[in-house]
Amino acid sequence: MYSATLYGVILQIVKTEEIAEDVLQEAFVKIWRSFDSYDAQKGRLFTWMINICRNLAIDKIRSKEFRMKVSTDSITPANQAEFTSNTFNPDHIGVREVVEKLSPDQQKIINLMYFEGLTQSEISEEYNIPLGTVKTRARSAVKMLSKLFKGSV
């Protein structure tokens, strides 16, 4: 039921279909084994599952094995994954539309963190923004997104 969406989330981060499939498999195993730790009072099941997938995908791209593979492979347009209609696209569920309601600085941070898979430290270094500023923008953006999704803004 959730596989296409979860696969899309992973694919946006790892950018390679083969690796995304492996991470998705690993994610389903982790979800199955750790289901007892899910707490419905802390959030929806779908959100919990997306977070597991996102974290595993980020762990994968930070791994030494992944970095070695990327540095030795030449990436051509033929290697890049194409999204199909059944994969996750933030536009399909209105996420991009809601993110566009944030300030430009907050949009940039959210796009880099959640859609590109960068850490706050990586954003700080790569875009020459103080780490504290990145953290503040991320925190305020998440608070605003929460309000927007709940319809209280």
C-alpha positions as a LaTeX table, in Angstrom:
\begin{tabular}{lrrr}
\hline
Residue & $x$ (\AA) & $y$ (\AA) & $z$ (\AA) \\
\hline
Met1 & 0.00 & 0.00 & 0.00 \\
Tyr2 & 2.80 & 2.45 & 0.86 \\
Ser3 & 5.64 & 1.00 & $-1.20$ \\
Ala4 & 5.43 & 3.38 & $-4.19$ \\
Thr5 & 5.43 & 6.48 & $-2.00$ \\
Leu6 & 8.18 & 5.22 & 0.28 \\
Tyr7 & 10.24 & 4.18 & $-2.74$ \\
Gly8 & 9.84 & 7.69 & $-4.16$ \\
Val9 & 11.06 & 9.29 & $-0.94$ \\
Ile10 & 14.12 & 7.06 & $-0.93$ \\
Leu11 & 14.79 & 7.54 & $-4.64$ \\
Gln12 & 14.78 & 11.33 & $-4.27$ \\
Ile13 & 17.59 & 10.99 & $-1.74$ \\
Val14 & 19.77 & 8.20 & $-3.18$ \\
Lys15 & 19.11 & 9.04 & $-6.87$ \\
Thr16 & 19.72 & 5.44 & $-8.04$ \\
Glu17 & 16.92 & 2.93 & $-8.59$ \\
Glu18 & 18.96 & $-0.12$ & $-7.60$ \\
Ile19 & 20.09 & 1.44 & $-4.33$ \\
Ala20 & 16.59 & 2.78 & $-3.64$ \\
Glu21 & 15.17 & $-0.73$ & $-4.02$ \\
Asp22 & 17.73 & $-2.10$ & $-1.55$ \\
Val23 & 17.02 & 0.67 & 0.96 \\
Leu24 & 13.26 & 0.12 & 0.61 \\
Gln25 & 13.70 & $-3.58$ & 1.36 \\
Glu26 & 15.85 & $-2.73$ & 4.36 \\
Ala27 & 13.23 & $-0.21$ & 5.49 \\
Phe28 & 10.39 & $-2.72$ & 5.35 \\
Val29 & 12.43 & $-5.18$ & 7.38 \\
Lys30 & 13.18 & $-2.46$ & 9.95 \\
Ile31 & 9.51 & $-1.39$ & 10.05 \\
Trp32 & 8.45 & $-5.00$ & 10.58 \\
Arg33 & 11.00 & $-5.62$ & 13.33 \\
Ser34 & 10.46 & $-2.34$ & 15.17 \\
Phe35 & 6.69 & $-2.03$ & 14.84 \\
Asp36 & 6.33 & $-2.40$ & 18.61 \\
Ser37 & 8.11 & 0.94 & 19.01 \\
Tyr38 & 5.48 & 2.79 & 16.93 \\
Asp39 & 3.37 & 5.11 & 19.10 \\
Ala40 & 0.15 & 6.33 & 17.48 \\
Gln41 & $-0.01$ & 9.22 & 19.93 \\
Lys42 & 3.25 & 10.64 & 18.54 \\
Gly43 & 2.13 & 10.65 & 14.92 \\
Arg44 & 0.59 & 8.81 & 12.02 \\
Leu45 & 1.89 & 5.41 & 10.92 \\
Phe46 & 2.65 & 6.75 & 7.44 \\
Thr47 & 4.80 & 9.57 & 8.86 \\
Trp48 & 6.68 & 7.10 & 11.06 \\
Met49 & 7.34 & 4.87 & 8.04 \\
Ile50 & 8.51 & 7.80 & 5.89 \\
Asn51 & 10.93 & 8.87 & 8.63 \\
Ile52 & 12.42 & 5.38 & 8.81 \\
Cys53 & 12.86 & 5.32 & 5.02 \\
Arg54 & 14.30 & 8.83 & 4.91 \\
Asn55 & 16.77 & 8.08 & 7.70 \\
Leu56 & 17.92 & 4.84 & 6.09 \\
Ala57 & 18.36 & 6.58 & 2.73 \\
Ile58 & 20.43 & 9.35 & 4.34 \\
Asp59 & 22.50 & 6.74 & 6.20 \\
Lys60 & 23.10 & 5.00 & 2.86 \\
Ile61 & 24.36 & 8.13 & 1.08 \\
Arg62 & 26.63 & 8.93 & 4.01 \\
Ser63 & 28.10 & 5.42 & 4.04 \\
Lys64 & 31.66 & 4.88 & 2.89 \\
Glu65 & 30.50 & 2.18 & 0.47 \\
Phe66 & 28.09 & 4.60 & $-1.25$ \\
Arg67 & 30.62 & 7.41 & $-1.47$ \\
Met68 & 33.21 & 5.06 & $-2.98$ \\
Lys69 & 30.70 & 3.84 & $-5.55$ \\
Val70 & 29.67 & 7.38 & $-6.50$ \\
Ser71 & 33.26 & 8.52 & $-6.83$ \\
Thr72 & 34.14 & 5.64 & $-9.17$ \\
Asp73 & 30.98 & 5.66 & $-11.29$ \\
Ser74 & 30.43 & 8.22 & $-13.96$ \\
Ile75 & 26.86 & 9.41 & $-13.83$ \\
Thr76 & 25.19 & 9.91 & $-17.16$ \\
Pro77 & 21.62 & 10.94 & $-17.90$ \\
Ala78 & 20.88 & 7.30 & $-18.75$ \\
Asn79 & 21.75 & 6.32 & $-15.15$ \\
Gln80 & 19.50 & 8.89 & $-13.54$ \\
Ala81 & 16.19 & 7.63 & $-12.26$ \\
Glu82 & 13.02 & 8.75 & $-13.95$ \\
Phe83 & 9.94 & 9.04 & $-11.79$ \\
Thr84 & 6.87 & 7.19 & $-12.90$ \\
Ser85 & 3.32 & 8.05 & $-12.07$ \\
Asn86 & 3.23 & 5.60 & $-9.16$ \\
Thr87 & 6.27 & 6.96 & $-7.30$ \\
Phe88 & 6.27 & 9.66 & $-4.66$ \\
Asn89 & 6.04 & 13.16 & $-5.95$ \\
Pro90 & 5.52 & 15.87 & $-3.33$ \\
Asp91 & 3.26 & 17.69 & $-5.79$ \\
His92 & 0.79 & 14.78 & $-5.76$ \\
Ile93 & $-0.04$ & 15.23 & $-2.10$ \\
Gly94 & 0.33 & 19.01 & $-1.98$ \\
Val95 & 3.57 & 19.18 & 0.00 \\
Arg96 & 5.33 & 21.49 & $-2.47$ \\
Glu97 & 2.30 & 23.78 & $-2.51$ \\
Val98 & 2.41 & 24.09 & 1.28 \\
Val99 & 6.21 & 24.56 & 1.32 \\
Glu100 & 5.78 & 27.45 & $-1.13$ \\
Lys101 & 3.87 & 29.31 & 1.59 \\
Leu102 & 7.07 & 29.53 & 3.67 \\
Ser103 & 9.56 & 32.38 & 3.41 \\
Pro104 & 12.19 & 31.91 & 0.66 \\
Asp105 & 14.90 & 31.18 & 3.26 \\
Gln106 & 12.75 & 28.56 & 4.97 \\
Gln107 & 11.81 & 27.01 & 1.61 \\
Lys108 & 15.47 & 26.65 & 0.69 \\
Ile109 & 16.31 & 24.90 & 3.97 \\
Ile110 & 13.31 & 22.53 & 3.78 \\
Asn111 & 14.04 & 21.66 & 0.15 \\
Leu112 & 17.68 & 20.92 & 0.92 \\
Met113 & 16.96 & 18.93 & 4.08 \\
Tyr114 & 13.88 & 16.94 & 3.14 \\
Phe115 & 13.95 & 16.73 & $-0.65$ \\
Glu116 & 17.71 & 16.64 & $-1.21$ \\
Gly117 & 18.67 & 14.79 & 1.98 \\
Leu118 & 21.35 & 17.20 & 3.21 \\
Thr119 & 22.09 & 17.59 & 6.90 \\
Gln120 & 22.03 & 20.95 & 8.62 \\
Ser121 & 25.84 & 20.89 & 8.84 \\
Glu122 & 26.16 & 20.12 & 5.13 \\
Ile123 & 23.80 & 22.99 & 4.28 \\
Ser124 & 25.81 & 25.32 & 6.51 \\
Glu125 & 29.10 & 24.40 & 4.85 \\
Glu126 & 27.89 & 24.18 & 1.26 \\
Tyr127 & 25.85 & 27.40 & 1.25 \\
Asn128 & 28.01 & 29.37 & 3.71 \\
Ile129 & 25.16 & 29.91 & 6.17 \\
Pro130 & 25.94 & 29.83 & 9.90 \\
Leu131 & 24.82 & 26.52 & 11.44 \\
Gly132 & 22.71 & 28.31 & 14.05 \\
Thr133 & 20.86 & 30.15 & 11.27 \\
Val134 & 20.19 & 26.88 & 9.43 \\
Lys135 & 18.85 & 25.30 & 12.62 \\
Thr136 & 16.65 & 28.31 & 13.41 \\
Arg137 & 15.21 & 28.42 & 9.88 \\
Ala138 & 14.58 & 24.68 & 9.91 \\
Arg139 & 12.86 & 24.78 & 13.28 \\
Ser140 & 10.66 & 27.75 & 12.38 \\
Ala141 & 9.84 & 26.20 & 8.98 \\
Val142 & 8.77 & 22.91 & 10.57 \\
Lys143 & 6.60 & 24.77 & 13.08 \\
Met144 & 4.98 & 26.76 & 10.27 \\
Leu145 & 4.46 & 23.64 & 8.15 \\
Ser146 & 2.80 & 21.95 & 11.10 \\
Lys147 & 0.40 & 24.87 & 11.45 \\
Leu148 & $-0.27$ & 24.93 & 7.70 \\
Phe149 & $-0.99$ & 21.21 & 7.56 \\
Lys150 & $-3.32$ & 21.47 & 10.54 \\
Gly151 & $-5.07$ & 24.41 & 8.86 \\
Ser152 & $-4.52$ & 26.73 & 11.80 \\
Val153 & $-2.87$ & 29.45 & 9.68 \\
\hline
\end{tabular}
